[in-house]
Amino acid sequence: MLNQVVELKRDVSAVQIPSGDQLSLSEGDRVYITQILGGSYTVATDFGLARISKENADALGVDTSDSQTEEDNKINENASLEEQVWDTLKCIYDPEIPVDIVNLGLIYDVTLILLENNLHHVAVKMTLTAPGCGMGPHLMMEAKERIEALPGVEAADVEMVWDPPWNQEMVSEEGKMKLGLI
C-alpha cells in the first residue's frame, strides 16, 4: 500500500502537514500514500501532505481489525513502566520524517510519579524540530493518549519546551542511520 495511489472509500478528516490544520478529504479523492508509521498514514493530496489517523484507515481501504499493528509489537509488557513509556513514544512518528520522536531527539525527559492509588502520573518534556511546526499539538496529544492507555498510568502531561533548542546532533544513531546521515 505504501507508495500507491488509492481512492478514498469515504469522507475523512485529516491533519494538514505542517500547519496542523484540520482538512476534509472527500470520498473518491485520490491520495498517494507516502508514509505508514506508528499506525498513521501520511498522504499526498491536491492540498499538499496530510496525516490520516489509524482510526480512519478504513477510508484508505485498510482493514486494521484483525492485524496487530507495528507499535503493538514494540511494547514489552514485562518491561518496567518507564521502559514501556519510552517504547510507546517510539511508536509516534514525525509525519514528514520516517523516524520516531524518541530517535529524532524530541523527547527530553520522562518522569513517573507514583500516586497514592498506586497508579502513576507521567510527565514528558518534548520539543519539535522547528518552533513553528503546527503538528506539535497533534504529536503531544498522541503521546498523552498513548501513555494514558498503558496499564498503571492514571494521567500524563506532555509539555512543550524549547530549551535547549533542537538540532540534528540530538538525533540518535538509529535515527541518523534511517535518515542516511551515517
ZADO-1210 file (C-alpha; in nm, 4 decimals, padded with zeros to 6 digits):
<atoms>
<atom x="00.0000" y="00.0000" z="00.0000" code="MET" pos="1"/>
<atom x="00.2966" y="00.2318" z="00.0625" code="LEU" pos="2"/>
<atom x="00.3856" y="00.4482" z="-00.2387" code="ASN" pos="3"/>
<atom x="00.0500" y="00.3746" z="-00.4005" code="GLN" pos="4"/>
<atom x="-00.2343" y="00.5919" z="-00.5160" code="VAL" pos="5"/>
<atom x="-00.5625" y="00.4973" z="-00.3507" code="VAL" pos="6"/>
<atom x="-00.9131" y="00.6316" z="-00.3871" code="GLU" pos="7"/>
<atom x="-01.0763" y="00.7270" z="-00.0584" code="LEU" pos="8"/>
<atom x="-01.3641" y="00.4962" z="00.0337" code="LYS" pos="9"/>
<atom x="-01.5441" y="00.7634" z="00.2378" code="ARG" pos="10"/>
<atom x="-01.5138" y="01.1249" z="00.3522" code="ASP" pos="11"/>
<atom x="-01.2378" y="01.1553" z="00.6075" code="VAL" pos="12"/>
<atom x="-01.0900" y="01.4157" z="00.8383" code="SER" pos="13"/>
<atom x="-00.7133" y="01.4600" z="00.8145" code="ALA" pos="14"/>
<atom x="-00.4493" y="01.6946" z="00.9524" code="VAL" pos="15"/>
<atom x="-00.2651" y="01.9138" z="00.7047" code="GLN" pos="16"/>
<atom x="00.1139" y="01.8953" z="00.7298" code="ILE" pos="17"/>
<atom x="00.2960" y="02.1031" z="00.8508" code="PRO" pos="18"/>
<atom x="00.0307" y="02.3579" z="00.9536" code="SER" pos="19"/>
<atom x="-00.1669" y="02.1173" z="01.1739" code="GLY" pos="20"/>
<atom x="-00.4971" y="02.2485" z="01.0360" code="ASP" pos="21"/>
<atom x="-00.7948" y="02.0162" z="01.0017" code="GLN" pos="22"/>
<atom x="-00.8631" y="01.9128" z="00.6439" code="LEU" pos="23"/>
<atom x="-01.1632" y="01.7318" z="00.4988" code="SER" pos="24"/>
<atom x="-01.0975" y="01.4866" z="00.2197" code="LEU" pos="25"/>
<atom x="-01.3872" y="01.3531" z="00.0159" code="SER" pos="26"/>
<atom x="-01.4885" y="01.0064" z="-00.0865" code="GLU" pos="27"/>
<atom x="-01.3408" y="00.9379" z="-00.4299" code="GLY" pos="28"/>
<atom x="-01.0423" y="01.1713" z="-00.3811" code="ASP" pos="29"/>
<atom x="-00.7171" y="01.0123" z="-00.4923" code="ARG" pos="30"/>
<atom x="-00.4269" y="01.0264" z="-00.2459" code="VAL" pos="31"/>
<atom x="-00.0711" y="00.8965" z="-00.2643" code="TYR" pos="32"/>
<atom x="00.0468" y="00.7157" z="00.0494" code="ILE" pos="33"/>
<atom x="00.3984" y="00.8366" z="00.1309" code="THR" pos="34"/>
<atom x="00.4474" y="00.7008" z="00.4839" code="GLN" pos="35"/>
<atom x="00.2854" y="00.4397" z="00.7076" code="ILE" pos="36"/>
<atom x="00.4417" y="00.4509" z="01.0525" code="LEU" pos="37"/>
<atom x="00.3107" y="00.4333" z="01.4061" code="GLY" pos="38"/>
<atom x="-00.0343" y="00.3468" z="01.2791" code="GLY" pos="39"/>
<atom x="-00.0846" y="00.6767" z="01.0972" code="SER" pos="40"/>
<atom x="-00.0730" y="00.7453" z="00.7255" code="TYR" pos="41"/>
<atom x="00.0926" y="01.0392" z="00.5543" code="THR" pos="42"/>
<atom x="-00.0670" y="01.1041" z="00.2176" code="VAL" pos="43"/>
<atom x="-00.0045" y="01.3479" z="-00.0641" code="ALA" pos="44"/>
<atom x="-00.3251" y="01.5223" z="-00.1676" code="THR" pos="45"/>
<atom x="-00.4184" y="01.8028" z="-00.4037" code="ASP" pos="46"/>
<atom x="-00.3731" y="02.0289" z="-00.0971" code="PHE" pos="47"/>
<atom x="-00.0257" y="01.9023" z="-00.0016" code="GLY" pos="48"/>
<atom x="00.0636" y="01.6491" z="00.2649" code="LEU" pos="49"/>
<atom x="-00.1908" y="01.5284" z="00.5200" code="ALA" pos="50"/>
<atom x="-00.1958" y="01.2809" z="00.8057" code="ARG" pos="51"/>
<atom x="-00.4769" y="01.0285" z="00.8411" code="ILE" pos="52"/>
<atom x="-00.5081" y="00.8571" z="01.1795" code="SER" pos="53"/>
<atom x="-00.5233" y="00.4816" z="01.2266" code="LYS" pos="54"/>
<atom x="-00.8868" y="00.5253" z="01.3370" code="GLU" pos="55"/>
<atom x="-00.9640" y="00.6431" z="00.9827" code="ASN" pos="56"/>
<atom x="-00.7518" y="00.3853" z="00.7973" code="ALA" pos="57"/>
<atom x="-01.0683" y="00.2276" z="00.6564" code="ASP" pos="58"/>
<atom x="-01.1120" y="00.5361" z="00.4365" code="ALA" pos="59"/>
<atom x="-00.7904" y="00.4246" z="00.2647" code="LEU" pos="60"/>
<atom x="-00.9227" y="00.0721" z="00.2248" code="GLY" pos="61"/>
<atom x="-00.7140" y="-00.0637" z="00.5134" code="VAL" pos="62"/>
<atom x="-00.8688" y="-00.3227" z="00.7447" code="ASP" pos="63"/>
<atom x="-00.6926" y="-00.2960" z="01.0809" code="THR" pos="64"/>
<atom x="-00.9437" y="-00.5015" z="01.2796" code="SER" pos="65"/>
<atom x="-00.7572" y="-00.8335" z="01.2630" code="ASP" pos="66"/>
<atom x="-00.3954" y="-00.7280" z="01.2377" code="SER" pos="67"/>
<atom x="-00.1556" y="-00.6403" z="01.5136" code="GLN" pos="68"/>
<atom x="-00.0057" y="-00.3045" z="01.4466" code="THR" pos="69"/>
<atom x="00.3657" y="-00.2318" z="01.4364" code="GLU" pos="70"/>
<atom x="00.3501" y="-00.0461" z="01.7670" code="GLU" pos="71"/>
<atom x="00.1805" y="-00.3390" z="01.9430" code="ASP" pos="72"/>
<atom x="00.4941" y="-00.5414" z="01.8755" code="ASN" pos="73"/>
<atom x="00.7266" y="-00.2757" z="02.0223" code="LYS" pos="74"/>
<atom x="00.5775" y="-00.2673" z="02.3730" code="ILE" pos="75"/>
<atom x="00.7307" y="-00.5237" z="02.6080" code="ASN" pos="76"/>
<atom x="00.4659" y="-00.5973" z="02.8716" code="GLU" pos="77"/>
<atom x="00.7357" y="-00.7363" z="03.1044" code="ASN" pos="78"/>
<atom x="00.9398" y="-00.4168" z="03.0941" code="ALA" pos="79"/>
<atom x="00.9260" y="-00.1518" z="03.3640" code="SER" pos="80"/>
<atom x="00.6607" y="00.1154" z="03.3247" code="LEU" pos="81"/>
<atom x="00.9266" y="00.3719" z="03.2360" code="GLU" pos="82"/>
<atom x="01.0583" y="00.1445" z="02.9584" code="GLU" pos="83"/>
<atom x="00.7017" y="00.0946" z="02.8347" code="GLN" pos="84"/>
<atom x="00.6526" y="00.4725" z="02.8214" code="VAL" pos="85"/>
<atom x="00.9713" y="00.5140" z="02.6164" code="TRP" pos="86"/>
<atom x="00.8670" y="00.2260" z="02.3875" code="ASP" pos="87"/>
<atom x="00.5248" y="00.3881" z="02.3454" code="THR" pos="88"/>
<atom x="00.6858" y="00.7182" z="02.2471" code="LEU" pos="89"/>
<atom x="00.8961" y="00.5296" z="01.9907" code="LYS" pos="90"/>
<atom x="00.5655" y="00.4423" z="01.8190" code="CYS" pos="91"/>
<atom x="00.4947" y="00.8077" z="01.7363" code="ILE" pos="92"/>
<atom x="00.6467" y="00.9323" z="01.4134" code="TYR" pos="93"/>
<atom x="00.7085" y="01.2697" z="01.2640" code="ASP" pos="94"/>
<atom x="00.4645" y="01.2789" z="00.9703" code="PRO" pos="95"/>
<atom x="00.7309" y="01.4070" z="00.7297" code="GLU" pos="96"/>
<atom x="01.0393" y="01.2235" z="00.8542" code="ILE" pos="97"/>
<atom x="01.0398" y="00.8419" z="00.8833" code="PRO" pos="98"/>
<atom x="01.1890" y="00.8493" z="01.2342" code="VAL" pos="99"/>
<atom x="01.0070" y="00.8265" z="01.5673" code="ASP" pos="100"/>
<atom x="01.0061" y="01.1190" z="01.8089" code="ILE" pos="101"/>
<atom x="01.2453" y="00.9484" z="02.0531" code="VAL" pos="102"/>
<atom x="01.5120" y="00.8738" z="01.7924" code="ASN" pos="103"/>
<atom x="01.4663" y="01.2224" z="01.6465" code="LEU" pos="104"/>
<atom x="01.5742" y="01.3533" z="01.9866" code="GLY" pos="105"/>
<atom x="01.2449" y="01.5307" z="02.0532" code="LEU" pos="106"/>
<atom x="01.1860" y="01.3743" z="02.3964" code="ILE" pos="107"/>
<atom x="01.3929" y="01.5487" z="02.6614" code="TYR" pos="108"/>
<atom x="01.2569" y="01.3913" z="02.9790" code="ASP" pos="109"/>
<atom x="01.0144" y="01.1316" z="03.1122" code="VAL" pos="110"/>
<atom x="00.9256" y="01.1399" z="03.4829" code="THR" pos="111"/>
<atom x="00.6989" y="00.8906" z="03.6598" code="LEU" pos="112"/>
<atom x="00.5305" y="00.9940" z="03.9839" code="ILE" pos="113"/>
<atom x="00.3718" y="00.7221" z="04.1950" code="LEU" pos="114"/>
<atom x="00.0300" y="00.8302" z="04.3199" code="LEU" pos="115"/>
<atom x="-00.1470" y="00.7236" z="04.6392" code="GLU" pos="116"/>
<atom x="-00.3662" y="00.4839" z="04.4414" code="ASN" pos="117"/>
<atom x="-00.0508" y="00.3016" z="04.3133" code="ASN" pos="118"/>
<atom x="-00.1039" y="00.4357" z="03.9628" code="LEU" pos="119"/>
<atom x="00.1371" y="00.6795" z="03.8012" code="HIS" pos="120"/>
<atom x="00.1325" y="01.0300" z="03.6676" code="HIS" pos="121"/>
<atom x="00.3726" y="01.0563" z="03.3725" code="VAL" pos="122"/>
<atom x="00.5278" y="01.3912" z="03.2840" code="ALA" pos="123"/>
<atom x="00.7014" y="01.4256" z="02.9477" code="VAL" pos="124"/>
<atom x="00.9071" y="01.7165" z="02.8183" code="LYS" pos="125"/>
<atom x="00.9396" y="01.7311" z="02.4431" code="MET" pos="126"/>
<atom x="01.0348" y="01.9716" z="02.1677" code="THR" pos="127"/>
<atom x="00.9965" y="01.9971" z="01.7908" code="LEU" pos="128"/>
<atom x="01.2421" y="02.0175" z="01.5061" code="THR" pos="129"/>
<atom x="01.1092" y="02.3694" z="01.4352" code="ALA" pos="130"/>
<atom x="00.9232" y="02.6024" z="01.6743" code="PRO" pos="131"/>
<atom x="00.6596" y="02.6950" z="01.4146" code="GLY" pos="132"/>
<atom x="00.5578" y="02.3363" z="01.3331" code="CYS" pos="133"/>
<atom x="00.1803" y="02.3102" z="01.3509" code="GLY" pos="134"/>
<atom x="00.1997" y="01.9351" z="01.4109" code="MET" pos="135"/>
<atom x="00.3267" y="01.9888" z="01.7672" code="GLY" pos="136"/>
<atom x="-00.0158" y="01.9856" z="01.9360" code="PRO" pos="137"/>
<atom x="-00.1110" y="01.6701" z="01.7445" code="HIS" pos="138"/>
<atom x="00.2100" y="01.4885" z="01.8418" code="LEU" pos="139"/>
<atom x="00.1671" y="01.5982" z="02.2042" code="MET" pos="140"/>
<atom x="-00.1933" y="01.4746" z="02.2145" code="MET" pos="141"/>
<atom x="-00.0960" y="01.1425" z="02.0573" code="GLU" pos="142"/>
<atom x="00.1810" y="01.0974" z="02.3160" code="ALA" pos="143"/>
<atom x="-00.0576" y="01.1811" z="02.6013" code="LYS" pos="144"/>
<atom x="-00.3287" y="00.9424" z="02.4776" code="GLU" pos="145"/>
<atom x="-00.0894" y="00.6545" z="02.4152" code="ARG" pos="146"/>
<atom x="00.0819" y="00.6912" z="02.7535" code="ILE" pos="147"/>
<atom x="-00.2521" y="00.7116" z="02.9361" code="GLU" pos="148"/>
<atom x="-00.3556" y="00.3861" z="02.7662" code="ALA" pos="149"/>
<atom x="-00.0707" y="00.1997" z="02.9388" code="LEU" pos="150"/>
<atom x="-00.1618" y="-00.0160" z="03.2388" code="PRO" pos="151"/>
<atom x="-00.0512" y="00.1535" z="03.5588" code="GLY" pos="152"/>
<atom x="-00.0911" y="00.5079" z="03.4274" code="VAL" pos="153"/>
<atom x="-00.3637" y="00.7338" z="03.5615" code="GLU" pos="154"/>
<atom x="-00.2662" y="01.0515" z="03.3784" code="ALA" pos="155"/>
<atom x="00.0005" y="01.2002" z="03.1564" code="ALA" pos="156"/>
<atom x="00.1106" y="01.5531" z="03.0777" code="ASP" pos="157"/>
<atom x="00.3222" y="01.6427" z="02.7773" code="VAL" pos="158"/>
<atom x="00.4935" y="01.9796" z="02.7989" code="GLU" pos="159"/>
<atom x="00.6487" y="02.1552" z="02.5001" code="MET" pos="160"/>
<atom x="00.9889" y="02.3031" z="02.5815" code="VAL" pos="161"/>
<atom x="01.2326" y="02.4970" z="02.3654" code="TRP" pos="162"/>
<atom x="01.5439" y="02.4892" z="02.5805" code="ASP" pos="163"/>
<atom x="01.7739" y="02.3517" z="02.4710" code="PRO" pos="164"/>
<atom x="01.6810" y="02.4185" z="02.1091" code="PRO" pos="165"/>
<atom x="01.6638" y="02.1021" z="01.8985" code="TRP" pos="166"/>
<atom x="01.9421" y="02.0375" z="01.6480" code="ASN" pos="167"/>
<atom x="02.0461" y="01.7440" z="01.4302" code="GLN" pos="168"/>
<atom x="02.3059" y="01.6321" z="01.6828" code="GLU" pos="169"/>
<atom x="02.0154" y="01.5239" z="01.9063" code="MET" pos="170"/>
<atom x="01.9122" y="01.2536" z="01.6577" code="VAL" pos="171"/>
<atom x="02.0128" y="00.9080" z="01.7836" code="SER" pos="172"/>
<atom x="02.2495" y="00.6848" z="01.5901" code="GLU" pos="173"/>
<atom x="01.9493" y="00.4718" z="01.4885" code="GLU" pos="174"/>
<atom x="01.7689" y="00.7835" z="01.3650" code="GLY" pos="175"/>
<atom x="02.0727" y="00.9015" z="01.1732" code="LYS" pos="176"/>
<atom x="02.1005" y="00.5606" z="01.0063" code="MET" pos="177"/>
<atom x="01.7337" y="00.5760" z="00.8989" code="LYS" pos="178"/>
<atom x="01.7918" y="00.9253" z="00.7591" code="LEU" pos="179"/>
<atom x="02.1098" y="00.8203" z="00.5800" code="GLY" pos="180"/>
<atom x="02.3214" y="01.0649" z="00.7828" code="LEU" pos="181"/>
<atom x="02.5766" y="00.7953" z="00.8771" code="ILE" pos="182"/>
</atoms>
